[in-house]
Structures are given as structure tokens and as C-alpha cells.
Amino acid sequence: MKNHITNRRNAINILAVLAISTGASAVFGQDSGNFDHTYANWESLLKKHVKWLPDNKQSRVNYKGFATDRAELKKVLDGMSAVSKADF
């Protein structure tokens, strides 16, 4: 159990570093520039690069896959960073 929590924290930390390292300024989701409250692009990336193990209690992150989709990840993270306080 402790290992599972550590792995999840490590995954979150790595995603946070990726978010910080990509900068912030693209539009997320909708052409109108409005915040996409469905998180469709983010969910798509997670489905593509995070897989649940058979026990459905653990997951594995394909970091190389995220690196391959760096442009899409940057777009998603920039969009999240651009959300105004009012929209948040």
C-alpha cells in the first residue's frame, strides 16, 4: 500500500514538473477560448498514457508517451494555466 501511494505521488510530481517546464499560454479545448469544464483533452491524454493494472488499485504512467505527445500536453497545461479566477 505504501508503495502504491509513493508511486502515485511520484506520478503527480512528474506531471507537475512537466506542467511547469512547458510554460503557459495556449487555448484549452474550445475555439471560443472558454475553459473546457469537461477536461476532454486532458482525459484523452490520461486514457492514452495511464493504464490501470488488473487489480484496479494501481496504475502505470507511460512517461515516454507523454513526452511523445508533448505538444498536446503543453496545449492542455497552457489552457489550464490560462483559466481566469472567475472561470475557476
VOGU-3710 file (C-alpha; in Angstrom, 3 decimals, decimal comma):
1> mknhitnrrn> 0,000/0,000/0,000  2,818/2,385/0,902  4,480/1,680/-2,453  1,214/2,429/-4,274  0,935/5,834/-2,566  4,582/6,621/-3,285  4,176/5,681/-6,957  1,062/7,844/-7,289  2,810/10,809/-5,627  5,793/10,371/-7,925
11> ainilavlai> 3,486/10,359/-10,958  1,780/13,542/-9,770  5,136/15,211/-9,101  6,434/14,324/-12,555  3,280/15,663/-14,216  3,637/18,871/-12,192  7,231/19,261/-13,376  6,075/18,713/-16,960  3,412/21,366/-16,464  5,900/23,893/-15,136
21> stgasavfgq> 8,515/23,112/-17,778  6,154/23,593/-20,706  5,188/27,204/-19,917  1,642/28,566/-20,213  -0,411/30,255/-22,945  -2,343/28,015/-25,430  -6,099/27,668/-25,561  -7,650/24,614/-23,915  -10,347/22,751/-25,789  -12,964/25,081/-27,211
31> dsgnfdhtya> -12,470/27,509/-30,107  -14,271/30,206/-28,109  -11,362/30,322/-25,662  -13,680/29,337/-22,820  -12,474/26,855/-20,271  -13,496/23,290/-21,121  -15,076/22,062/-17,901  -15,246/18,531/-19,305  -11,430/18,338/-19,455  -11,827/16,325/-22,669
41> nwesllkkhv> -8,260/16,837/-23,968  -6,708/16,074/-20,573  -8,891/12,977/-20,179  -7,843/11,818/-23,637  -4,155/12,080/-22,708  -4,725/10,260/-19,414  -6,615/7,438/-21,137  -3,812/7,129/-23,645  -0,874/7,192/-21,219  -2,160/5,958/-17,834
51> kwlpdnkqsr> -3,249/2,330/-17,579  -4,905/0,597/-14,650  -3,390/-2,708/-13,595  -5,639/-5,798/-13,399  -6,324/-5,296/-9,668  -7,860/-1,849/-10,444  -6,000/-0,441/-7,446  -2,800/0,595/-9,177  -1,955/2,407/-12,362  1,096/2,870/-14,521
61> vnykgfatdr> 2,075/6,060/-16,321  3,783/5,914/-19,710  6,049/8,957/-19,341  7,691/8,357/-22,721  4,222/8,513/-24,233  3,570/11,860/-22,552  6,921/13,061/-23,891  5,887/11,955/-27,389  2,639/13,922/-27,013  4,457/16,919/-25,531
71> aelkkvldgm> 2,749/19,430/-27,860  -0,733/18,206/-26,876  0,260/18,097/-23,197  1,571/21,648/-23,469  -1,688/22,785/-25,061  -3,716/21,238/-22,233  -1,493/22,577/-19,454  -1,300/26,045/-21,005  -5,064/26,121/-21,251  -5,450/25,142/-17,613
81> savskadf> -2,961/27,827/-16,612  -4,859/30,458/-18,584  -8,148/29,964/-16,718  -9,307/33,184/-15,086  -10,272/33,290/-11,429  -13,885/33,887/-12,464  -13,951/30,750/-14,634  -12,141/28,734/-11,987
//
